[in-house]
């Protein structure tokens, strides 16, 4: 993901509307690009700050953004584990089917 594409996805990230592949690329980019991370921080503070001021709620937006970024990383790790587990099950199933076919044929 390049910086221009990253910036395009910031509103969807803030609204929690990114699909998994986009979320993964978004997270990978933010870990590498300080300029984009700064842009995300600014846009998050503005978007969430205005909403909180209108609601009259107390807030610590920087810690909320840090929490959301950590949640994103956990979600990606969980999804990756799920994909690897699914792949392992597929390999076992193919092995079992091949074993059954060989057993039947012999």
C-alpha positions as YAML, in Angstrom:
chain: A
units: angstrom
residues:
- id: 1
  name: UNK
  ca: [0.00, 0.00, 0.00]
- id: 2
  name: UNK
  ca: [1.35, 3.42, -0.85]
- id: 3
  name: UNK
  ca: [0.76, 6.61, 1.13]
- id: 4
  name: UNK
  ca: [-1.96, 7.92, -1.17]
- id: 5
  name: UNK
  ca: [-3.98, 4.71, -0.87]
- id: 6
  name: UNK
  ca: [-3.36, 4.69, 2.90]
- id: 7
  name: UNK
  ca: [-4.79, 8.18, 3.30]
- id: 8
  name: UNK
  ca: [-7.84, 7.19, 1.27]
- id: 9
  name: UNK
  ca: [-8.58, 4.39, 3.78]
- id: 10
  name: UNK
  ca: [-8.19, 6.44, 6.98]
- id: 11
  name: UNK
  ca: [-11.90, 7.35, 7.27]
- id: 12
  name: UNK
  ca: [-12.90, 3.70, 6.86]
- id: 13
  name: UNK
  ca: [-10.32, 2.67, 9.47]
- id: 14
  name: UNK
  ca: [-11.68, 5.22, 11.94]
- id: 15
  name: UNK
  ca: [-15.21, 3.98, 11.22]
- id: 16
  name: UNK
  ca: [-14.02, 0.34, 11.53]
- id: 17
  name: UNK
  ca: [-15.19, -0.50, 8.01]
- id: 18
  name: UNK
  ca: [-12.05, -1.99, 6.46]
- id: 19
  name: UNK
  ca: [-12.15, -5.57, 5.23]
- id: 20
  name: UNK
  ca: [-9.42, -7.94, 6.39]
- id: 21
  name: UNK
  ca: [-7.05, -7.73, 3.37]
- id: 22
  name: UNK
  ca: [-7.19, -3.92, 3.36]
- id: 23
  name: UNK
  ca: [-6.84, -3.79, 7.15]
- id: 24
  name: UNK
  ca: [-3.73, -5.97, 6.97]
- id: 25
  name: UNK
  ca: [-2.10, -3.80, 4.29]
- id: 26
  name: UNK
  ca: [-3.14, -0.67, 6.22]
- id: 27
  name: UNK
  ca: [-1.52, -1.99, 9.41]
- id: 28
  name: UNK
  ca: [1.66, -3.04, 7.61]
- id: 29
  name: UNK
  ca: [1.96, 0.41, 6.05]
- id: 30
  name: UNK
  ca: [1.44, 2.26, 9.31]
- id: 31
  name: UNK
  ca: [4.21, 0.23, 10.94]
- id: 32
  name: UNK
  ca: [6.64, 1.39, 8.22]
- id: 33
  name: UNK
  ca: [5.60, 4.98, 7.48]
- id: 34
  name: UNK
  ca: [5.84, 7.62, 10.20]
- id: 35
  name: UNK
  ca: [4.27, 10.31, 7.99]
- id: 36
  name: UNK
  ca: [1.14, 8.22, 7.47]
- id: 37
  name: UNK
  ca: [1.00, 7.34, 11.16]
- id: 38
  name: UNK
  ca: [1.10, 11.04, 11.97]
- id: 39
  name: UNK
  ca: [-1.66, 11.68, 9.42]
- id: 40
  name: UNK
  ca: [-3.78, 8.95, 11.03]
- id: 41
  name: UNK
  ca: [-3.23, 10.43, 14.50]
- id: 42
  name: UNK
  ca: [-4.25, 13.90, 13.33]
- id: 43
  name: UNK
  ca: [-7.35, 12.72, 11.49]
- id: 44
  name: UNK
  ca: [-8.37, 10.42, 14.36]
- id: 45
  name: UNK
  ca: [-7.98, 13.23, 16.90]
- id: 46
  name: UNK
  ca: [-10.03, 15.58, 14.76]
- id: 47
  name: UNK
  ca: [-12.80, 13.11, 13.90]
- id: 48
  name: UNK
  ca: [-13.17, 11.59, 17.36]
- id: 49
  name: UNK
  ca: [-12.39, 14.81, 19.23]
- id: 50
  name: UNK
  ca: [-15.18, 16.75, 17.53]
- id: 51
  name: UNK
  ca: [-17.65, 13.95, 18.25]
- id: 52
  name: UNK
  ca: [-16.62, 13.76, 21.91]
- id: 53
  name: UNK
  ca: [-16.86, 17.53, 22.34]
- id: 54
  name: UNK
  ca: [-20.36, 17.47, 20.88]
- id: 55
  name: UNK
  ca: [-21.32, 14.63, 23.24]
- id: 56
  name: UNK
  ca: [-19.66, 16.34, 26.21]
- id: 57
  name: UNK
  ca: [-17.69, 13.21, 27.12]
- id: 58
  name: UNK
  ca: [-14.24, 13.12, 28.68]
- id: 59
  name: UNK
  ca: [-11.62, 11.45, 26.53]
- id: 60
  name: UNK
  ca: [-7.99, 10.47, 26.04]
- id: 61
  name: UNK
  ca: [-7.86, 10.09, 22.28]
- id: 62
  name: UNK
  ca: [-4.19, 9.16, 22.00]
- id: 63
  name: UNK
  ca: [-4.63, 6.13, 24.25]
- id: 64
  name: UNK
  ca: [-7.83, 5.21, 22.39]
- id: 65
  name: UNK
  ca: [-5.98, 5.27, 19.08]
- id: 66
  name: UNK
  ca: [-3.15, 3.20, 20.55]
- id: 67
  name: UNK
  ca: [-5.74, 0.70, 21.83]
- id: 68
  name: UNK
  ca: [-7.42, 0.55, 18.43]
- id: 69
  name: UNK
  ca: [-4.08, -0.04, 16.68]
- id: 70
  name: UNK
  ca: [-3.32, -2.87, 19.11]
- id: 71
  name: UNK
  ca: [-6.77, -4.35, 18.49]
- id: 72
  name: UNK
  ca: [-6.00, -4.24, 14.77]
- id: 73
  name: UNK
  ca: [-2.75, -6.13, 15.30]
- id: 74
  name: UNK
  ca: [-4.54, -8.76, 17.44]
- id: 75
  name: UNK
  ca: [-7.27, -9.16, 14.85]
- id: 76
  name: UNK
  ca: [-4.67, -9.71, 12.11]
- id: 77
  name: UNK
  ca: [-2.74, -12.24, 14.23]
- id: 78
  name: UNK
  ca: [-5.96, -14.13, 15.02]
- id: 79
  name: UNK
  ca: [-7.01, -14.16, 11.38]
- id: 80
  name: UNK
  ca: [-3.57, -15.42, 10.31]
- id: 81
  name: UNK
  ca: [-3.71, -18.22, 12.90]
- id: 82
  name: UNK
  ca: [-7.17, -19.15, 11.67]
- id: 83
  name: UNK
  ca: [-5.91, -19.29, 8.07]
- id: 84
  name: UNK
  ca: [-2.92, -21.48, 9.02]
- id: 85
  name: UNK
  ca: [-5.16, -23.81, 11.04]
- id: 86
  name: UNK
  ca: [-7.55, -24.11, 8.10]
- id: 87
  name: UNK
  ca: [-4.66, -24.89, 5.77]
- id: 88
  name: UNK
  ca: [-3.38, -27.57, 8.17]
- id: 89
  name: UNK
  ca: [-6.86, -29.15, 8.30]
- id: 90
  name: UNK
  ca: [-6.99, -29.20, 4.50]
- id: 91
  name: UNK
  ca: [-3.62, -30.95, 4.34]
- id: 92
  name: UNK
  ca: [-4.76, -33.56, 6.89]
- id: 93
  name: UNK
  ca: [-8.02, -34.11, 4.99]
- id: 94
  name: UNK
  ca: [-6.20, -34.60, 1.69]
- id: 95
  name: UNK
  ca: [-3.81, -37.01, 3.39]
- id: 96
  name: UNK
  ca: [-6.68, -39.01, 4.85]
- id: 97
  name: UNK
  ca: [-8.50, -39.14, 1.53]
- id: 98
  name: UNK
  ca: [-5.34, -40.25, -0.26]
- id: 99
  name: UNK
  ca: [-4.81, -42.93, 2.40]
- id: 100
  name: UNK
  ca: [-8.36, -44.19, 2.03]
- id: 101
  name: UNK
  ca: [-8.09, -44.28, -1.77]
- id: 102
  name: UNK
  ca: [-4.79, -46.17, -1.61]
- id: 103
  name: UNK
  ca: [-6.22, -48.60, 0.97]
- id: 104
  name: UNK
  ca: [-9.32, -49.26, -1.16]
- id: 105
  name: UNK
  ca: [-7.28, -49.79, -4.33]
- id: 106
  name: UNK
  ca: [-4.89, -52.25, -2.70]
...
